[in-house]
């Protein structure tokens, strides 16, 4: 079975998912796998990618502290 066919694969179950406090939606979070993306102006802060909790990618790594 491939990852895409597994119901246990989603960003909310990944060790790199951060369900940050200032989230726009209850199912959105931040992916902490890669560093923040830089912004065009020097005084702007870098941004972590916002992902849906039901998304998943090839960097998925099950977080053992989160329930299946």
Biotite code that builds the C-alpha atoms (Angstrom):
import biotite.structure as struc

atoms = struc.array([
    struc.Atom([0.000, 0.000, 0.000], chain_id="A", res_id=1, res_name="UNK", atom_name="CA", element="C"),
    struc.Atom([1.345, 3.431, -0.909], chain_id="A", res_id=2, res_name="UNK", atom_name="CA", element="C"),
    struc.Atom([1.313, 6.393, 1.473], chain_id="A", res_id=3, res_name="UNK", atom_name="CA", element="C"),
    struc.Atom([-1.429, 8.061, -0.559], chain_id="A", res_id=4, res_name="UNK", atom_name="CA", element="C"),
    struc.Atom([-3.728, 5.076, 0.067], chain_id="A", res_id=5, res_name="UNK", atom_name="CA", element="C"),
    struc.Atom([-3.208, 5.042, 3.829], chain_id="A", res_id=6, res_name="UNK", atom_name="CA", element="C"),
    struc.Atom([-5.730, 6.806, 6.074], chain_id="A", res_id=7, res_name="UNK", atom_name="CA", element="C"),
    struc.Atom([-2.992, 7.243, 8.678], chain_id="A", res_id=8, res_name="UNK", atom_name="CA", element="C"),
    struc.Atom([-1.112, 9.754, 6.531], chain_id="A", res_id=9, res_name="UNK", atom_name="CA", element="C"),
    struc.Atom([-1.956, 13.422, 7.050], chain_id="A", res_id=10, res_name="UNK", atom_name="CA", element="C"),
    struc.Atom([-0.126, 16.555, 8.117], chain_id="A", res_id=11, res_name="UNK", atom_name="CA", element="C"),
    struc.Atom([-1.858, 16.512, 11.517], chain_id="A", res_id=12, res_name="UNK", atom_name="CA", element="C"),
    struc.Atom([-0.189, 13.154, 12.250], chain_id="A", res_id=13, res_name="UNK", atom_name="CA", element="C"),
    struc.Atom([3.274, 14.241, 11.090], chain_id="A", res_id=14, res_name="UNK", atom_name="CA", element="C"),
    struc.Atom([6.055, 15.128, 13.491], chain_id="A", res_id=15, res_name="UNK", atom_name="CA", element="C"),
    struc.Atom([6.736, 18.310, 11.457], chain_id="A", res_id=16, res_name="UNK", atom_name="CA", element="C"),
    struc.Atom([3.162, 19.705, 11.745], chain_id="A", res_id=17, res_name="UNK", atom_name="CA", element="C"),
    struc.Atom([2.656, 22.666, 14.084], chain_id="A", res_id=18, res_name="UNK", atom_name="CA", element="C"),
    struc.Atom([-0.954, 23.581, 14.872], chain_id="A", res_id=19, res_name="UNK", atom_name="CA", element="C"),
    struc.Atom([0.037, 27.168, 15.626], chain_id="A", res_id=20, res_name="UNK", atom_name="CA", element="C"),
    struc.Atom([-2.137, 29.440, 17.752], chain_id="A", res_id=21, res_name="UNK", atom_name="CA", element="C"),
    struc.Atom([-2.786, 32.173, 15.160], chain_id="A", res_id=22, res_name="UNK", atom_name="CA", element="C"),
    struc.Atom([-4.137, 29.753, 12.585], chain_id="A", res_id=23, res_name="UNK", atom_name="CA", element="C"),
    struc.Atom([-6.669, 30.925, 9.995], chain_id="A", res_id=24, res_name="UNK", atom_name="CA", element="C"),
    struc.Atom([-8.672, 27.686, 10.181], chain_id="A", res_id=25, res_name="UNK", atom_name="CA", element="C"),
    struc.Atom([-8.973, 24.910, 12.740], chain_id="A", res_id=26, res_name="UNK", atom_name="CA", element="C"),
    struc.Atom([-7.546, 22.438, 10.229], chain_id="A", res_id=27, res_name="UNK", atom_name="CA", element="C"),
    struc.Atom([-4.594, 24.564, 9.095], chain_id="A", res_id=28, res_name="UNK", atom_name="CA", element="C"),
    struc.Atom([-1.119, 24.425, 10.540], chain_id="A", res_id=29, res_name="UNK", atom_name="CA", element="C"),
    struc.Atom([2.530, 25.079, 9.758], chain_id="A", res_id=30, res_name="UNK", atom_name="CA", element="C"),
    struc.Atom([4.947, 22.645, 8.158], chain_id="A", res_id=31, res_name="UNK", atom_name="CA", element="C"),
    struc.Atom([8.241, 22.770, 10.052], chain_id="A", res_id=32, res_name="UNK", atom_name="CA", element="C"),
    struc.Atom([10.178, 20.387, 7.794], chain_id="A", res_id=33, res_name="UNK", atom_name="CA", element="C"),
    struc.Atom([11.924, 23.095, 5.756], chain_id="A", res_id=34, res_name="UNK", atom_name="CA", element="C"),
    struc.Atom([13.112, 26.495, 6.993], chain_id="A", res_id=35, res_name="UNK", atom_name="CA", element="C"),
    struc.Atom([10.833, 29.526, 6.621], chain_id="A", res_id=36, res_name="UNK", atom_name="CA", element="C"),
    struc.Atom([10.506, 31.034, 3.155], chain_id="A", res_id=37, res_name="UNK", atom_name="CA", element="C"),
    struc.Atom([12.200, 34.417, 2.907], chain_id="A", res_id=38, res_name="UNK", atom_name="CA", element="C"),
    struc.Atom([10.248, 37.495, 1.923], chain_id="A", res_id=39, res_name="UNK", atom_name="CA", element="C"),
    struc.Atom([11.174, 40.086, -0.723], chain_id="A", res_id=40, res_name="UNK", atom_name="CA", element="C"),
    struc.Atom([11.907, 42.973, 1.647], chain_id="A", res_id=41, res_name="UNK", atom_name="CA", element="C"),
    struc.Atom([14.746, 42.841, 4.194], chain_id="A", res_id=42, res_name="UNK", atom_name="CA", element="C"),
    struc.Atom([12.487, 43.952, 7.069], chain_id="A", res_id=43, res_name="UNK", atom_name="CA", element="C"),
    struc.Atom([9.849, 41.247, 6.465], chain_id="A", res_id=44, res_name="UNK", atom_name="CA", element="C"),
    struc.Atom([9.848, 38.042, 8.506], chain_id="A", res_id=45, res_name="UNK", atom_name="CA", element="C"),
    struc.Atom([10.249, 34.616, 6.948], chain_id="A", res_id=46, res_name="UNK", atom_name="CA", element="C"),
    struc.Atom([7.094, 32.514, 6.720], chain_id="A", res_id=47, res_name="UNK", atom_name="CA", element="C"),
    struc.Atom([6.563, 28.815, 7.404], chain_id="A", res_id=48, res_name="UNK", atom_name="CA", element="C"),
    struc.Atom([4.400, 27.077, 4.788], chain_id="A", res_id=49, res_name="UNK", atom_name="CA", element="C"),
    struc.Atom([0.718, 26.856, 5.825], chain_id="A", res_id=50, res_name="UNK", atom_name="CA", element="C"),
    struc.Atom([-0.760, 23.413, 5.161], chain_id="A", res_id=51, res_name="UNK", atom_name="CA", element="C"),
    struc.Atom([-4.154, 21.815, 5.552], chain_id="A", res_id=52, res_name="UNK", atom_name="CA", element="C"),
    struc.Atom([-4.326, 19.161, 8.243], chain_id="A", res_id=53, res_name="UNK", atom_name="CA", element="C"),
    struc.Atom([-5.460, 16.602, 5.680], chain_id="A", res_id=54, res_name="UNK", atom_name="CA", element="C"),
    struc.Atom([-2.544, 17.297, 3.295], chain_id="A", res_id=55, res_name="UNK", atom_name="CA", element="C"),
    struc.Atom([0.561, 15.122, 3.266], chain_id="A", res_id=56, res_name="UNK", atom_name="CA", element="C"),
    struc.Atom([3.850, 15.082, 1.388], chain_id="A", res_id=57, res_name="UNK", atom_name="CA", element="C"),
    struc.Atom([6.883, 12.902, 0.730], chain_id="A", res_id=58, res_name="UNK", atom_name="CA", element="C"),
    struc.Atom([8.532, 14.136, 3.949], chain_id="A", res_id=59, res_name="UNK", atom_name="CA", element="C"),
    struc.Atom([5.751, 12.619, 6.078], chain_id="A", res_id=60, res_name="UNK", atom_name="CA", element="C"),
    struc.Atom([7.094, 11.119, 9.288], chain_id="A", res_id=61, res_name="UNK", atom_name="CA", element="C"),
    struc.Atom([4.627, 9.704, 11.812], chain_id="A", res_id=62, res_name="UNK", atom_name="CA", element="C"),
    struc.Atom([4.658, 11.509, 15.149], chain_id="A", res_id=63, res_name="UNK", atom_name="CA", element="C"),
    struc.Atom([4.533, 8.770, 17.799], chain_id="A", res_id=64, res_name="UNK", atom_name="CA", element="C"),
    struc.Atom([3.042, 11.185, 20.350], chain_id="A", res_id=65, res_name="UNK", atom_name="CA", element="C"),
    struc.Atom([-0.073, 11.795, 18.206], chain_id="A", res_id=66, res_name="UNK", atom_name="CA", element="C"),
    struc.Atom([-2.927, 9.275, 18.132], chain_id="A", res_id=67, res_name="UNK", atom_name="CA", element="C"),
    struc.Atom([-3.552, 7.318, 14.930], chain_id="A", res_id=68, res_name="UNK", atom_name="CA", element="C"),
])
